[in-house]
Amino acid sequence: MKVKIFDESHEKDLESSINSFLETTSDIVDIKYSVELTVNGEEQIYCFSAMIIYRD
């Protein structure tokens, strides 16, 4: 098994990255998704990430 990690600052970018990866592999075991929020002054910074576990 292998792991592929994705990390994007916008959810649409994460969606696009994952969809592109899924076109190249067919044996997905699991997908874990996470959203992190950091506040820097008045600015909110989001981090959208996913880990895909798959068989090679």
Secondary structure, DSSP 8 states (H G I E B T S, - for coil): -EEEEEEESSHHHHHHHHHHHHTT---EEEEEEEEEEEEETTEEEEEEEEEEEE--
